[in-house]
């Protein structure tokens, strides 16, 4: 039977002492970063310095950092750059900063499922996948609602991966509409 997680089932406090680094500030990156920040989470935005996304993040009140810096400071690294760019960015800028106990998050399962990214065994690997374009994720959050999402755990080193993933879903507003557990496949 399918389990649907709602606000009453999840507590954002599971992330209260965590720093979430959103890597990328496109459609999903911007929406998820803003929603998580507005939900009280400590959010860092990791970007390539000087680009348009950097300027947008500054305009939204963030102090963006390079991807390497943001990866080093984060407990949770949430990769929201295009799938085709993720493996190279992961290899060069994220993997060197991926220490035991950190969490690697995605909004799409492609690179994990097809083994384009091979995370070490001592990190959690989760997916938070809102089922809507980023502008709608943000719009409905601001209206007090949210878009449905999928959540998955690929690797649970900490034994808390699912709770953290669901807390992130709540922080972006998706447990207001309903979150369904799935797999990276």
Phi, psi and omega in degrees: 000142180284133176256130177250122180267132180240175181311317184295342183269352192227147178234123179293341180299343175297347180243010189300327180256014183258149172252124179259123176255113176271118181264108183111146182221041174275211183305303181285319182302313180297310183298312183292321179297313180296316181296317179296317178298315180293341176271004174096007179276154175276109187242131173247145175250124178255124185216168169285127184301139170089352183279179179300321179298323178301314181296320178296318180296319177298315179299331179273006175093007176271160171246084186301155178230164175298159181300319178298314179297313181296324178293321181294321185277344189272150167271325180237123178252113186252103186278109181236033170266165181304144182309319185289340178268340187301313184301316181291317179296319178301310183298316186276322191240340183257309183308317179299341181252009184267096181262163179308134178094349178284168178240135177251119183245151179221164170245009177208143186271358190308303188292333175280310182301317182266015172057034173281334173237126180243092183288151176294159184290342185262028173231155172278148176229119186229164175227133174236108188237092175296142184262055180193156173299156184304319182300326180284324175304314181290314183301310182291325175302312181295336178273001178090011178237208180187172177259149176298159179213165171253149177227142179211153174238123177265324184215129185238069180295317186282343189069014177231010186301315182295317179299319179293318179298316179294323177297321176295320176301317179295319182296334177268358176098000187286334178287349173291328181260327181130135180237131182248134179282139180216201176234171176291334178291000000 
